[in-house]
């Protein structure tokens, strides 16, 4: 499992991304992947645009200084 913050693009290009929180994925999704997220009682469908990786040095992670992280940016495509 990989945890990543989900940032969702809805509306105009000028609108800020919506932070939908940290989600657990089986693996970090790739651009073009489709994901379904349950939110507020609805199934929302998203297309992954990109993933932003924040790696850390192995020595830094071992010392507890930092942990690797990722953001998944996706375009909202519909809900039911």
N, CA and C of each residue as an Amber inpcrd file, in Angstrom:
protein
   240
   0.8380000  -1.1860000   0.0000000   0.0000000   0.0000000   0.0000000
   0.8820000   1.2490000   0.0000000   0.4090000   2.2460000  -0.7070000
   1.0890000   3.5310000  -0.7900000   0.0790000   4.6040000  -0.4060000
   0.4760000   5.4890000   0.4870000  -0.3970000   6.5970000   0.8560000
   0.0160000   7.8400000   0.0790000  -0.9750000   8.5650000  -0.4520000
  -0.7060000   9.7870000  -1.1990000  -1.8740000  10.7560000  -1.0250000
  -1.5450000  12.0330000  -0.9870000  -2.5780000  13.0680000  -0.9340000
  -3.2180000  13.1640000  -2.3140000  -4.5480000  13.2380000  -2.3510000
  -5.2850000  13.3110000  -3.6090000  -5.7220000  14.7530000  -3.8480000
  -5.2100000  15.3580000  -4.9100000  -5.5700000  16.7200000  -5.3010000
  -6.4250000  16.6260000  -6.5560000  -7.6340000  17.1830000  -6.4940000
  -8.6000000  17.0110000  -7.5730000  -8.8250000  18.3420000  -8.2960000
  -8.7340000  18.2720000  -9.6150000  -8.9850000  19.4270000 -10.4830000
 -10.4450000  19.3750000 -10.9250000 -11.2010000  20.4100000 -10.5940000
 -12.5970000  20.5330000 -11.0340000 -12.7950000  21.9450000 -11.5350000
 -13.5590000  22.0950000 -12.5960000 -13.8750000  23.4320000 -13.1000000
 -12.7670000  24.0180000 -13.9430000 -12.6090000  25.3230000 -13.8520000
 -11.6830000  26.0880000 -14.6820000 -10.2310000  25.8000000 -14.3230000
  -9.3430000  26.0270000 -15.2750000  -7.9070000  25.8840000 -15.0520000
  -7.4220000  26.8510000 -13.9720000  -8.1590000  27.9460000 -13.7700000
  -7.7800000  28.9490000 -12.7740000  -8.2180000  28.5730000 -11.3610000
  -9.1140000  27.5930000 -11.2410000  -9.5890000  27.1720000  -9.9280000
  -8.5000000  26.3890000  -9.1910000  -8.4370000  26.5780000  -7.8960000
  -7.4620000  25.8490000  -7.0830000  -7.8430000  24.3670000  -7.0170000
  -6.8250000  23.5280000  -6.8900000  -7.0640000  22.0950000  -6.7120000
  -7.7620000  21.8680000  -5.3740000  -8.6440000  20.8900000  -5.3340000
  -9.3200000  20.5160000  -4.0910000  -8.5150000  19.4140000  -3.4150000
  -8.2200000  19.5980000  -2.1440000  -7.4820000  18.5950000  -1.3690000
  -8.4890000  17.6060000  -0.8000000  -8.5010000  16.3850000  -1.3160000
  -9.4400000  15.3640000  -0.8600000  -8.8240000  14.4660000   0.2070000
  -7.6760000  14.8380000   0.7470000  -7.0740000  14.0990000   1.8330000
  -6.1320000  13.0010000   1.3600000  -5.5810000  12.3000000   2.3380000
  -4.6290000  11.2230000   2.0680000  -5.3940000   9.9200000   1.9000000
  -5.0860000   9.2180000   0.8160000  -5.7420000   7.9450000   0.5010000
  -4.6910000   6.8610000   0.3700000  -5.0730000   5.6310000   0.6380000
  -4.1980000   4.4760000   0.4460000  -4.4780000   3.8770000  -0.9260000
  -3.4340000   3.6870000  -1.7160000  -3.5150000   3.0820000  -3.0410000
  -2.7580000   1.7620000  -3.0050000  -3.1510000   0.7940000  -3.8380000
  -2.3890000  -0.4490000  -3.9430000  -0.9840000  -0.1700000  -4.4490000
  -0.8630000   0.7740000  -5.3790000   0.4060000   1.2620000  -5.9140000
   0.1590000   2.6920000  -6.3730000   1.2230000   3.4610000  -6.4760000
   1.0620000   4.8440000  -6.9140000   0.5300000   4.8530000  -8.3460000
  -0.6140000   5.5050000  -8.6010000  -1.1890000   5.4940000  -9.9450000
  -0.3370000   6.2720000 -10.9380000  -0.4780000   5.9160000 -12.2000000
   0.2410000   6.5600000 -13.3010000  -0.7100000   7.4810000 -14.0620000
  -0.1710000   8.4540000 -14.7930000  -1.0270000   9.3070000 -15.6230000
  -1.8920000   8.4670000 -16.5580000  -3.1580000   8.8440000 -16.6340000
  -4.1120000   8.1210000 -17.4660000  -4.9050000   7.0750000 -16.7100000
  -4.4280000   6.6570000 -15.5440000  -5.1760000   5.6860000 -14.7400000
  -6.5020000   6.2930000 -14.2960000  -7.5200000   5.4600000 -14.2220000
  -8.8320000   5.8890000 -13.7180000  -8.9720000   5.3570000 -12.2970000
  -9.4470000   6.2040000 -11.4020000  -9.6990000   5.7880000 -10.0250000
 -11.1070000   6.1880000  -9.6200000 -11.6690000   5.4310000  -8.6840000
 -12.9870000   5.7370000  -8.1310000 -12.7870000   5.9940000  -6.6420000
 -13.3060000   7.1170000  -6.1740000 -13.1730000   7.5040000  -4.7720000
 -14.5620000   7.7220000  -4.1990000 -14.8470000   7.0830000  -3.0700000
 -16.1130000   7.3240000  -2.3780000 -15.9460000   8.5580000  -1.5040000
 -16.8710000   9.5110000  -1.6880000 -16.8140000  10.7740000  -0.9410000
 -18.2310000  11.3010000  -0.7880000 -18.5950000  11.6240000   0.4310000
 -19.9040000  12.2100000   0.7330000 -21.0440000  11.3650000   0.1620000
 -20.9120000  10.0420000   0.2570000 -21.9680000   9.1290000  -0.1540000
 -22.0750000   8.8790000  -1.6430000 -21.1340000   9.4050000  -2.4290000
 -21.1630000   9.2210000  -3.8760000 -19.8580000   8.5880000  -4.3530000
 -19.9370000   7.9230000  -5.4960000 -18.7500000   7.3950000  -6.1680000
 -18.2890000   8.4430000  -7.1740000 -17.0640000   8.9350000  -7.0080000
 -16.5020000   9.9440000  -7.9100000 -15.4350000   9.2870000  -8.7740000
 -15.4660000   9.5900000 -10.0650000 -14.5190000   9.0180000 -11.0130000
 -13.5090000  10.0800000 -11.4230000 -12.2400000   9.6990000 -11.3910000
 -11.1430000  10.6240000 -11.6550000 -10.1760000  10.0110000 -12.6510000
  -9.5260000  10.8620000 -13.4340000  -8.4450000  10.4370000 -14.3130000
  -7.1530000  11.0640000 -13.7930000  -6.1560000  10.2530000 -13.5330000
  -4.8910000  10.7310000 -12.9750000  -4.1370000  11.5430000 -14.0230000
  -3.7210000  12.7530000 -13.6230000  -2.9290000  13.6170000 -14.4980000
  -1.4310000  13.4170000 -14.2520000  -1.0410000  13.3700000 -12.9820000
   0.3690000  13.1920000 -12.6380000   0.4970000  12.8270000 -11.1610000
   1.6870000  12.4030000 -10.8000000   2.0140000  12.1310000  -9.3990000
   3.2800000  12.9040000  -9.0630000   3.2440000  13.6550000  -7.9720000
   4.4040000  14.4100000  -7.5050000   5.0630000  13.5980000  -6.3960000
   6.2990000  13.1790000  -6.6270000   7.0350000  12.3690000  -5.6460000
   7.9240000  13.2700000  -4.7950000   7.9960000  12.9700000  -3.5050000
   8.9310000  13.6440000  -2.6110000   9.7900000  12.5750000  -1.9430000
  10.8610000  12.1440000  -2.6390000  11.7190000  11.1270000  -2.0610000
  12.6190000  11.7200000  -0.9770000  13.2010000  10.8530000  -0.1850000
  14.1770000  11.2650000   0.8330000  15.4050000  10.3780000   0.7010000
  16.5250000  10.8750000   1.1680000  17.7290000  10.0580000   1.2130000
  17.5020000   8.8840000   2.1460000  18.0650000   7.7570000   1.8250000
  17.8890000   6.5690000   2.6560000  18.3940000   6.8430000   4.0610000
  19.5150000   7.5400000   4.2010000  20.0480000   7.8640000   5.5320000
  19.0950000   8.7610000   6.3130000  18.4570000   9.7140000   5.6250000
  17.5170000  10.6180000   6.2870000  16.2950000   9.8880000   6.7950000
  15.7770000   8.9430000   6.0090000  14.6070000   8.1740000   6.4330000
  14.9590000   7.2720000   7.6020000  16.1630000   6.7150000   7.5810000
  16.5890000   5.8250000   8.6610000  16.7300000   6.5880000   9.9750000
  17.1470000   7.8530000   9.8840000  17.3160000   8.6790000  11.0850000
  15.9950000   9.2660000  11.5700000  14.9100000   9.0190000  10.8540000
  13.6170000   9.5470000  11.2550000  13.4380000  11.0190000  10.9340000
  14.3310000  11.5830000  10.1210000  14.2480000  13.0020000   9.7870000
  13.0680000  13.3210000   8.8920000  12.7720000  12.4270000   7.9610000
  11.7470000  12.7060000   6.9830000  11.1900000  11.3870000   6.4740000
  10.0590000  11.4460000   5.8120000   9.4610000  10.2530000   5.2220000
   9.1020000  10.5730000   3.7750000   9.2370000   9.6090000   2.8780000
   8.8290000   9.8690000   1.4980000   7.3290000  10.1240000   1.4320000
   6.9190000  10.9040000   0.4390000   5.5020000  11.2290000   0.2890000
   5.1960000  11.4510000  -1.1910000   3.9080000  11.5150000  -1.5000000
   3.4920000  11.7650000  -2.8760000   2.1360000  12.4520000  -2.8930000
   1.9140000  13.2290000  -3.9440000   0.6070000  13.8130000  -4.2330000
   0.1620000  13.2560000  -5.5700000  -1.1000000  12.8530000  -5.6590000
  -1.6820000  12.4020000  -6.9150000  -2.6380000  13.4980000  -7.3730000
  -2.4200000  14.0310000  -8.5740000  -3.2630000  15.0630000  -9.1360000
  -4.1750000  14.4010000 -10.1720000  -5.4830000  14.5950000 -10.0200000
  -6.4370000  13.9250000 -10.9090000  -7.5440000  14.8950000 -11.3300000
  -8.0820000  14.6490000 -12.5050000  -9.2010000  15.4320000 -13.0480000
 -10.5050000  14.7110000 -12.7400000 -11.4450000  15.4150000 -12.1270000
 -12.7670000  14.8510000 -11.8410000 -13.4930000  14.6770000 -13.1550000
 -14.0580000  13.4760000 -13.3770000 -14.7520000  13.2260000 -14.6460000
 -16.2210000  12.8600000 -14.4710000 -16.6690000  12.6750000 -13.2360000
 -18.0820000  12.3920000 -13.0300000 -18.3390000  11.6930000 -11.7110000
 -19.6040000  11.5300000 -11.3820000 -19.9870000  10.8450000 -10.1440000
 -21.3480000  10.1860000 -10.3370000 -21.6270000   9.2590000  -9.4140000
 -22.9620000   8.6220000  -9.4010000 -23.3320000   8.2720000  -7.9890000
